Amino acid sequence: MTSGRAIGTVLIVFSLVATLAALVLPSDMFEGNRASALARAGWQDDGKGTWQTKYGPLTPMDRDFIRKVRSAGLWELPAGRAAQERGTTESVRVAGDHLVDGHTELDKRSIKCSRAMNVSLPNQPNGSQKEYLGDMERASGKKFDRVLVEHLRRQHGIVFGLVGLVRDQTRNSMVRSLATRANTIVLDHITVLEDTGLVKFEDINDVT
């Protein structure tokens, strides 16, 4: 009888532990996946916390996203113009058209966000972006096409992850609108760059 009661007690305890694990593990796994997504997106915390605006809370990730949209245009607009002028194929020149149109719009939207919510913006390409533009400037002919597509496709793939994360996480309506439009434009740019036939998919994840 005692043995039976002991076994019953063990089974009850086991059931309770299993139930608790079922409740806890998904949450832990979700938080782990979310942390991984944040790390992969590579956004930077400016250390200024969350601001309250008439469009909703503005988090450090929101502000970094606005800055990154602006920063992208600082080098991708000149890269697009170079593609229009120096591309050796119609598909590269078409990609240039899309880059110029898309980043002209996103640049205006990011500036509008910055003025509405007092977010500082960069005005010059950063070190890596200057290197990308330098690589394009030094290249000519078919090599120019390859270098341009290689840099642009890789960087668009990186920022695409941040766009999706911000679109999912932000509680700010103005940032959400920017992310929604950026999602469409970045995907369009990825598509036209791939349409050139110059993307080496096996090299996209290489760090340069």
Stockholm file with secondary structure:
# STOCKHOLM 1.0

chainA/1-208         MTSGRAIGTVLIVFSLVATLAALVLPSDMFEGNRASALARAGWQDDGKGTWQTKYGPLTPMDRDFIRKVRSAGLWELPAGRAAQERGTTESVRVAGDHLVDGHTELDKRSIKCSRAMNVSLPNQPNGSQKEYLGDMERASGKKFDRVLVEHLRRQHGIVFGLVGLVRDQTRNSMVRSLATRANTIVLDHITVLEDTGLVKFEDINDVT
#=GR chainA/1-208 SS CHHHHHHHHHHHHHHHHHHHHHHHHHHHHHHHHHHHHHHHHTCCCCSCCCEEETTEEECHHHHHHHHHHHHHHHHHHHHHHHHHHHCSSHHHHHHHHHHHHHHHHHHHHHHHHHHHHTCCCCCSCCHHHHHHHHHHHHCCHHHHHHHHHHHHHHHHHHHHHHHHHHHHHCCCHHHHHHHHHHHHHHHHHHHHHHTTTCCCGGGTTCCC
#=GC SS_cons         CHHHHHHHHHHHHHHHHHHHHHHHHHHHHHHHHHHHHHHHHTCCCCSCCCEEETTEEECHHHHHHHHHHHHHHHHHHHHHHHHHHHCSSHHHHHHHHHHHHHHHHHHHHHHHHHHHHTCCCCCSCCHHHHHHHHHHHHCCHHHHHHHHHHHHHHHHHHHHHHHHHHHHHCCCHHHHHHHHHHHHHHHHHHHHHHTTTCCCGGGTTCCC
//
